[in-house]
Amino acid sequence: MTSKLIAIIGPTASGKSDLAMAVAQRLGADLLSVDSMQVYRRMNIGTSKPTAAERAAVRHHGIDLVEPTESFTVADFVALADRTIAGAGDRPLVLCGGTPLYFKSLFDGLFEGPPRDLAFRDSLRAEPADVLHARLASADPAAAERIHANDTKRVLRALEVFHATGKPISDFQTAWASGIRRHEALWIGLNWDKEAINRRINARTKLMLNAGWLEEVRMLPRPLSRTAGEATGYRVLLDHLEGRVSLDDATEQIKIGTRQLARRQMKWFRRFEGVHWLAGPTPTAELVTEVIRRWQDPSCPVPASTQPRPARDD
């Protein structure tokens, strides 16, 4: 039986949104954004939110849900996504985005580790990233090996779990990964060479700034919530507007941060099972044809030749 869900994944700037739009139009499907930052109103350019014309052509869900001063959690997303999937009935629904934790939680269930300990987190936030990572290496070496030192959000969570339970976070994640899938989908991934995706990220950063990203940041209500403030580029542009960093330096920091984000995304996505990985540079029209073919033929095997290379620590 053909699944009504098509999940399109890949690193930032990989072209997955264009592919998702084209597939949705071809099938007459709705589109669910699986992006933790597109939920925020007014944060349009920096989150690569679909344009008004795209939203008029295809009905989008999961966009412009809360103000940047409000928080939006993984649990909030799962509840929204479950309602959207149920509301679609038997019609196809395309899921597209670059937030692996949202995909993981929607399909495998929420990670039931210990609750957030804000006091403990606040006690660590002033420490440099390398010091936090060294703490993690001492407490949970396996987690430190998997989590990049610059991924402060995940480092803090791993430290928090160990602080609360005395157990490594991987103990909880192993149990999480063993559950039955909550939904079935055709999984499509876009795979790019590292240097090629880096060039696309650099070019897109320039385009976004030319499109008015800085003015968008200037007009945002403040203070940004903790979750909204994690959007790549926004805090460094606020630093520039407040005179703490030059625009050239801010631009370079955004490029570096986005490239690091792309690597983190792919380390997550490489662990997803059953993904049909397609070559990112393939023309969109050809990709659409291939996605539709695989969607119409559930028996089509996952081609080993297009699986991404093993994850690296760089």
Summary of the structure (lengths in Angstrom):
residues: 314
radius of gyration: 19.4
end to end distance: 40.1
largest distance: 57.7
contacts: 947
relative contact order: 0.18
helix: 51%
strand: 9%
